[in-house]
Amino acid sequence: MFERFAQEARRAVVVAQEEARDLRTGRIEPVHLLLALTRDPGRGGAVLRSVGLDHATVRDALTRSGGQLDADALAAVGIDLDRVRAAAESAFGPGALDRGRRVRTGHAPFTDGAKRVLEAALRHVVAQPRRRRHRVIDTGHLVVGVLAVADPVVERVLRQLGTDVVRLRQGLDGASAA
């Protein structure tokens, strides 16, 4: 499948691996692809930024939401992750909850969700009418894949940021028609 990736899309996958390492996770997840795409200078990144999704904003929202923790479920039982993080950092210093995680070196594997993002991007390219069909997967197609997978962490971050997913999809459709 990677032979169909444009250079910018290949770079986004490499950056997603770097994001996974920076966040001290051992695997590439859909949210890491989203973070990488916010850094993309091409079509995918431009559309994300047009709806207010720049790297710093998405990364901050991910950190505030507790990353992989289900903040909504914890809130339902009276646990406020922002207060827990603030208390831990007050007592033990900034990033206290991030310490102690083992950082893996080398290639980080893709989770099933991240694999589904790549597959959805490919399906989107193949499903386009012949006159609009692209020969390669670009970063815009990867954004379509991220949105298609309905990953709970990505959905929580987008919801937290008030992202208009319909407008985002329209931006992608408009950019691919150009």
C-alpha positions as CSV (number, residue, x, y, z in Angstrom):
1,M,0.0,0.0,0.0
2,F,2.8,2.5,0.8
3,E,3.9,2.5,-2.8
4,R,0.7,4.5,-3.5
5,F,1.6,7.2,-0.9
6,A,2.7,10.6,-2.1
7,Q,5.9,11.8,-0.4
8,E,4.0,14.2,1.9
9,A,1.8,11.3,3.1
10,R,4.9,9.1,3.7
11,R,6.4,12.0,5.7
12,A,3.1,12.2,7.7
13,V,3.4,8.5,8.7
14,V,7.0,9.1,9.8
15,V,6.0,12.2,11.8
16,A,3.1,10.1,13.4
17,Q,5.7,7.7,14.7
18,E,7.6,10.6,16.2
19,E,4.4,11.9,17.8
20,A,3.8,8.4,19.3
21,R,7.4,8.5,20.8
22,D,7.0,12.0,22.1
23,L,3.8,11.0,23.8
24,R,5.6,7.9,25.2
25,T,3.3,5.4,23.6
26,G,4.6,2.3,22.0
27,R,2.3,2.2,19.0
28,I,1.0,4.6,16.3
29,E,-2.6,5.4,16.9
30,P,-5.1,7.4,14.8
31,V,-4.6,10.4,17.0
32,H,-0.8,10.4,16.2
33,L,-1.7,10.5,12.5
34,L,-4.0,13.5,13.2
35,L,-1.2,15.2,15.1
36,A,1.2,14.5,12.3
37,L,-1.2,15.8,9.7
38,T,-1.5,19.2,11.6
39,R,2.2,19.7,10.7
40,D,1.7,18.9,7.0
41,P,2.3,21.8,4.7
42,G,0.1,20.2,2.0
43,R,-3.6,19.8,1.4
44,G,-4.4,17.8,4.5
45,G,-2.7,20.1,6.9
46,A,-4.1,23.2,5.2
47,V,-7.7,21.9,5.6
48,L,-7.1,21.0,9.2
49,R,-5.7,24.5,10.0
50,S,-8.6,26.1,8.1
51,V,-10.9,24.8,10.9
52,G,-8.6,25.7,13.7
53,L,-6.7,22.4,14.1
54,D,-3.1,23.4,14.4
55,H,-0.5,21.2,16.1
56,A,-0.3,23.0,19.4
57,T,-4.1,23.2,19.8
58,V,-4.6,19.5,19.0
59,R,-1.7,18.4,21.2
60,D,-2.9,20.5,24.1
61,A,-6.4,19.1,23.8
62,L,-5.0,15.6,23.7
63,T,-3.0,16.3,26.9
64,R,-5.9,17.9,28.6
65,S,-8.2,15.0,27.7
66,G,-5.9,12.6,29.4
67,G,-4.6,11.1,26.2
68,Q,-5.7,7.4,26.2
69,L,-7.8,7.7,29.4
70,D,-11.5,8.0,28.9
71,A,-12.0,11.4,30.5
72,D,-15.8,11.2,30.0
73,A,-16.1,7.9,31.8
74,L,-13.9,9.1,34.7
75,A,-15.9,12.4,34.9
76,A,-19.1,10.3,35.2
77,V,-17.8,8.8,38.4
78,G,-16.6,12.2,39.8
79,I,-12.9,12.2,38.7
80,D,-11.7,15.4,37.0
81,L,-8.5,14.6,35.1
82,D,-7.5,18.3,34.9
83,R,-7.6,18.4,38.7
84,V,-5.7,15.2,39.1
85,R,-3.0,16.3,36.7
86,A,-2.8,19.7,38.4
87,A,-2.4,18.1,41.8
88,A,0.2,15.7,40.6
89,E,2.2,18.4,38.9
90,S,1.9,20.7,41.9
91,A,3.3,17.9,44.2
92,F,5.8,16.3,41.8
93,G,6.6,18.8,39.1
94,P,5.5,19.3,35.4
95,G,4.9,16.1,33.5
96,A,4.7,14.0,36.7
97,L,2.1,11.7,35.2
98,D,4.2,11.2,32.1
99,R,7.2,9.9,33.9
100,G,8.0,6.2,34.2
101,R,6.6,5.2,30.8
102,R,9.0,3.2,28.8
103,V,9.9,4.8,25.5
104,R,10.5,2.3,22.7
105,T,13.1,3.0,20.1
106,G,13.0,1.8,16.5
107,H,9.9,1.3,14.5
108,A,6.6,1.7,16.3
109,P,3.9,-0.6,15.1
110,F,0.5,0.6,13.9
111,T,-2.6,-0.2,16.1
112,D,-5.6,-1.7,14.3
113,G,-7.2,1.7,14.3
114,A,-4.2,3.3,12.6
115,K,-4.2,0.5,10.0
116,R,-7.9,1.2,9.4
117,V,-7.1,4.9,8.8
118,L,-4.6,3.9,6.0
119,E,-7.1,1.5,4.5
120,A,-9.9,4.1,4.6
121,A,-7.6,6.6,2.8
122,L,-6.9,4.0,0.1
123,R,-10.7,3.1,-0.2
124,H,-11.4,6.8,-0.6
125,V,-8.9,7.1,-3.5
126,V,-10.2,4.0,-5.2
127,A,-13.9,5.0,-4.8
128,Q,-13.5,8.3,-6.6
129,P,-15.0,8.6,-10.1
130,R,-12.5,7.8,-12.8
131,R,-12.2,11.5,-13.9
132,R,-11.3,12.6,-10.3
133,R,-9.4,9.5,-9.2
134,H,-5.9,10.1,-7.8
135,R,-3.1,7.8,-8.5
136,V,-1.5,8.4,-5.1
137,I,-2.7,8.8,-1.5
138,D,-2.0,12.4,-0.3
139,T,-2.4,13.9,3.2
140,G,-5.9,15.0,2.4
141,H,-6.8,11.4,1.9
142,L,-5.2,10.5,5.2
143,V,-7.4,13.1,6.9
144,V,-10.4,11.5,5.3
145,G,-9.2,8.2,6.7
146,V,-8.8,9.6,10.2
147,L,-12.4,10.9,10.1
148,A,-13.7,7.7,8.7
149,V,-12.4,5.5,11.5
150,A,-14.3,7.1,14.3
151,D,-11.5,6.6,16.8
152,P,-12.8,7.6,20.3
153,V,-9.6,9.6,21.2
154,V,-9.8,11.5,18.0
155,E,-13.5,12.1,18.4
156,R,-13.0,13.3,21.9
157,V,-10.3,15.8,20.9
158,L,-12.3,17.1,18.0
159,R,-15.4,17.5,20.2
160,Q,-13.4,19.2,22.9
161,L,-12.1,21.7,20.3
162,G,-15.6,22.3,18.9
163,T,-14.5,21.1,15.5
164,D,-17.2,21.2,12.8
165,V,-16.5,17.8,11.2
166,V,-19.0,18.6,8.4
167,R,-17.1,21.7,7.5
168,L,-13.8,19.8,7.7
169,R,-15.1,17.2,5.2
170,Q,-16.4,19.9,2.9
171,G,-13.0,21.5,2.9
172,L,-11.5,18.2,1.9
173,D,-14.0,17.7,-0.9
174,G,-13.4,21.2,-2.1
175,A,-9.6,20.8,-2.0
176,S,-9.8,17.6,-4.0
177,A,-12.0,19.1,-6.7
178,A,-9.4,21.8,-7.3
